[in-house]
């Protein structure tokens, strides 16, 4: 499963549930620091950091981009009422 993480809280919640942690993460711009991204990558997790901020106006486009790269995997999308 591929995870689209939109907020720091969402990342922290996901990381705390290691049984749900995926080998494939797509992270919203600004959620993780460059050092955190490097640490995840060095541990074998495939991490893509969006180069633009994902919000309600472009969420479906972000999911479509992920599906282009992983057409056979379900995509889990963090729900954030503040988007």
BELHUBEL-V320894 format. One record per residue. RES is the residue in three letters. PHI is phi as a letter, one per 40 degrees, with the letter a starting at -180 (NA if undefined). PSI is psi in whole degrees, 0 to 359 (999 if undefined). OMEGA is omega in whole degrees, -180 to 180 (NA if undefined). Layout:
res:RES phi:PHI psi:PSI omega:OMEGA
res:RES phi:PHI psi:PSI omega:OMEGA
This chain:
res:UNK phi:NA psi:144 omega:177
res:UNK phi:b psi:136 omega:-179
res:UNK phi:b psi:131 omega:171
res:UNK phi:b psi:112 omega:-177
res:UNK phi:b psi:123 omega:-174
res:UNK phi:b psi:333 omega:-175
res:UNK phi:b psi:163 omega:176
res:UNK phi:c psi:319 omega:178
res:UNK phi:d psi:317 omega:178
res:UNK phi:c psi:319 omega:177
res:UNK phi:c psi:312 omega:-179
res:UNK phi:c psi:319 omega:178
res:UNK phi:c psi:316 omega:180
res:UNK phi:c psi:315 omega:-179
res:UNK phi:c psi:328 omega:180
res:UNK phi:c psi:340 omega:180
res:UNK phi:b psi:71 omega:-172
res:UNK phi:d psi:334 omega:179
res:UNK phi:c psi:341 omega:179
res:UNK phi:b psi:357 omega:-177
res:UNK phi:c psi:133 omega:-174
res:UNK phi:c psi:165 omega:171
res:UNK phi:c psi:356 omega:-179
res:UNK phi:b psi:115 omega:179
res:UNK phi:b psi:138 omega:169
res:UNK phi:b psi:124 omega:-170
res:UNK phi:b psi:134 omega:176
res:UNK phi:c psi:147 omega:179
res:UNK phi:d psi:129 omega:175
res:UNK phi:g psi:357 omega:-178
res:UNK phi:c psi:316 omega:-179
res:UNK phi:b psi:149 omega:177
res:UNK phi:c psi:162 omega:176
res:UNK phi:d psi:323 omega:179
res:UNK phi:c psi:320 omega:179
res:UNK phi:c psi:319 omega:177
res:UNK phi:c psi:317 omega:179
res:UNK phi:c psi:320 omega:179
res:UNK phi:c psi:315 omega:178
res:UNK phi:c psi:314 omega:-179
res:UNK phi:c psi:320 omega:-179
res:UNK phi:c psi:341 omega:178
res:UNK phi:c psi:3 omega:176
res:UNK phi:g psi:2 omega:179
res:UNK phi:c psi:133 omega:177
res:UNK phi:c psi:115 omega:-175
res:UNK phi:b psi:129 omega:172
res:UNK phi:b psi:126 omega:179
res:UNK phi:b psi:117 omega:179
res:UNK phi:d psi:144 omega:179
res:UNK phi:c psi:9 omega:173
res:UNK phi:a psi:158 omega:-179
res:UNK phi:c psi:134 omega:178
res:UNK phi:c psi:126 omega:176
res:UNK phi:b psi:189 omega:-176
res:UNK phi:d psi:329 omega:-176
res:UNK phi:c psi:338 omega:-179
res:UNK phi:b psi:17 omega:-179
res:UNK phi:c psi:315 omega:-178
res:UNK phi:c psi:326 omega:176
res:UNK phi:c psi:319 omega:179
res:UNK phi:c psi:317 omega:179
res:UNK phi:c psi:319 omega:178
res:UNK phi:c psi:322 omega:177
res:UNK phi:c psi:315 omega:178
res:UNK phi:c psi:316 omega:-179
res:UNK phi:c psi:331 omega:175
res:UNK phi:c psi:321 omega:-178
res:UNK phi:c psi:330 omega:-177
res:UNK phi:b psi:68 omega:-173
res:UNK phi:c psi:337 omega:-176
res:UNK phi:b psi:7 omega:-179
res:UNK phi:b psi:141 omega:172
res:UNK phi:c psi:151 omega:179
res:UNK phi:b psi:120 omega:174
res:UNK phi:c psi:128 omega:-179
res:UNK phi:b psi:124 omega:175
res:UNK phi:c psi:135 omega:176
res:UNK phi:c psi:126 omega:-180
res:UNK phi:b psi:115 omega:-178
res:UNK phi:c psi:341 omega:-177
res:UNK phi:c psi:356 omega:-179
res:UNK phi:c psi:999 omega:NA
